[in-house]
Amino acid sequence: MADVHFTNVRIFDGGGDAPFTGDVLVSGNKIARVVRTTYGERVPPVAGATVIDGAGAFLMPGMVEAHTHFSWNDQPSLDSIQRMPPEEHILWCAEVARKYLDMGWTSCVGAATAKPRLDVVIRNAINDGTIVGPRYIAASQEITVPGGLGDTTAPHLPQHEFAFGAIVSGAEEMRRCVRMFAKYGVDQIKINLSGESITGMPSEMSQFTEEEIATCVDEARRWGKRVAAHARSTWSIKQCIKQGIEVIYHASFIDEEGLDLLEAHKFDHFVAPGLAWLINTCHHASAWGLTPEVTRKMGYHRELEAAVESMKAMRRRGIRILPGGDYGFAWTPHGTNAKDLETFVKVIGMSPMEALLSATAWGAPMMRLGKVLGYIREGYLADILLIDGDPLADITVLQDRKRILAVMKDGEFHRAPPLQRPGGARPPGGAPVTRWAT
Amino acid sequence: MADTLFTNVRILDGSGSTAPYGGSVLVRGNRIREVSRSAAPPTAAGGGTATVIDGAGATLMPGMVEAHTHFSWNDAADLASIQTMPLEEHVLWSAKVARSYLHAGFTSCLGAACAKPRLDVVIRNAIEKGQIPGPRYLAASQEITVPGGLGDEMPPHLPFPDFSFGQVVNGAEDMRRVVRMFLKYGVDSVKLNLSGDNFVPGADAKTTWMTDAEVAAAQEEVRMRGKRIIVHARSCASVKQALRHGIRLIYHASFTDEEALDMLEAARDEVFVAPGIGILYALLWEAERWGVSHAKAVEMGYEEEWAAACESLKAMHKRGVRVLPGGDYGFAFNPHLANARDLDLFVRHLGFTPMEAIRSCTLYGGQVMMRPDDLGLVKEGYLADLLLVDGDPLADVRILRDGRRILAVMKDGVFAKAPPLAGERPLGRMLERTA
């Protein structure tokens, strides 16, 4: 693999400082050199390196998606996700994995998969080069209780194959279930601790006994797995902190006591609210019958208001809030994930700088790659984006595939920057382009 | 889609009856619009909007057709190791193999059986809707076999159908049910194992075990739905059984007698034989690393079968029976992408001229894909499945096995493998952001 030398780029290095002009040398899969240059300065070429003249483009670390569901298939219900046959489902996951990388997400944290092995297989296939995709943390299915979020069996069709999640009742069943996913090779166990209003069980409601949760955490720890929780209700959020569940998804209804607890343990947890789901369910799902009147009755407008206040409070207290918004439903389609950063700025009150950090430097430890990922610094992994525009001036440019000029993962271009034709632009109506001649 | 104009190419039209000639070919949409013999560009190319490929004398020929393809064979050394691959991995593997076949120049493949019920159908559908790249594909069922026959991989103490490589049926009604299941899944071809195979203990290549009632039940169901039966038939009796039941695609046909050859000749306008001789050759000469030494292969009966197959196929070729390449690739000793070696084996061992060998994967390929009127030739109106080859396959058919000599692959008017761009060579300094 040839070295790559980015010259004439504005570098956002993930450290929180204003971007600077300079050049970046990538050698193998690592960043070998970052140099500041002054106006008009010519950087001496590096022998053997492919030169990318960035022409002033914005160079930043690849983004980290903290709540990813490759296997959600852009359908309007859990049931229609579950009904996809496994063969089609794995091809769908592969297609989505590629799309995330295309859109600049060079790392993704799996937040649950729709069939037991989908996430693990995709992670392995990415790692061995069978398919292309981001760095990936593979999740289990959602572990839930009979009648809870993710139990999509019908009373007359009680077979577990019909269930979206893995259904357990009692500590010993929980232990067996965690062991099964550990055997399959997941990195992260997903447990549903609260309801979800659209399924008929309100988000404020909680599920599982403390004993079952403790068993889940204990067994996951024995196998070296991380636990992530769907936790919208007040009780469920506090359970995460009390029982040491590292990843807290949603956290809509946190109270003062919960905020104090979380602040006291703020470096032990990551929070990924998944606000896109709430916003789009409230305001952009009418085409699927979910008009604002319907979703207001469900309680989503109340939850959205609560979640916004919760996130503002967490931000003030310095708790890490990460992007990743339950994309993969009909009204939160895959590929639109960078909308979360815009939401962080416009709704939660983050500065564009904070929003960028949440997708880069803060995401790296979430990937368990702290100190090696998330920065444009010497020795760090070469996950790099080249952006046409300045995300610090307009965070929405990250939502536009055309503005993401190049995506590099692990030192290799997934998308190389566009090539300028050697002869310049094609003469109007004139000579054809010759593709091959020797 | 912009037109593509291939200029300065040596056209090998795939008919087997026309000597290659210099000329140019215009592709519009997914079809060949114009083929011209002169150096001047075709008349329809006016306006200068076409992407021009200056072939610089390279050979332009039809995309190759593989008549006996197993995307889901995973380059393992035995059937059990193919079967035990989990479903999810198996789909991704099949997708990867499909893409690699296309890049190797096979723009059409005929599925000869898959290792789990839906693999072939799912891959065909994903290719057709553009989700994954791959050749035109006719999807097969699993192998349908009888208890103890080729494809019954259930160990006696684990008699669960999920352990079996093929679908095991017993009796005509059982056959009917299984065939209906595959038709429900959407296969194009239903595969029956009529004979054994030398690597199955107790069911060698000369054995024949399906009853006529079972075969007839399958044929009746398949005909009713307008699909095709394809058969694994190595033994003489199985070849005759296939012909008696009106089966038109016969795999292997190693052992024949005068009666079988007469029957084949009588049906030569309808029947295709794809011998899959690549695997015989490999087992005999190249499988030592996987525990099959030459001596062992001889003991297993492969020398005898190789000799018989060469005689049978030479005789078929002389009698005008269409013999097609496609050699059971996808085993450790006969890996995927070696497929074009069949053409070389046809020339060296079966008495084919290079032109006849090419014709077997172009003109005959279009016919076996059930598209005799618009697939398999470089001809106006035909589908634009084309290869640009560095060199002359008529002088040396082996170059078709070499990925570097396949300069470009076009399927349905779109490059699956684009020819290198002249301007891409000095990549290093030329990469710049376009304004």
Interface residues (C-beta under 8 A of the other chain):
Chain A: A2 A49 T50 V51 I52 D53 G54 A55 A57 P85 P86 E87 E88 I90 L91 A94 E95 R117 L118 V121 N124 A125 T130 I131 D388 L405 A416 P417 P418 L419 Q420 R421 P422 G423 G429 G430 A431 P432 V433 T434 R435 W436 A437 T438
Chain B: L5 G48 T49 A50 T51 V52 I53 D54 G55 A56 P86 L87 E88 E89 V91 L92 W93 A95 K96 R118 L119 V122 N125 A126 Q131 I132 L388 L407 A408 A418 P419 P420 L421 A422 G423 E424 L427 G428 R429 M430 L431 E432 R433 T434 A435
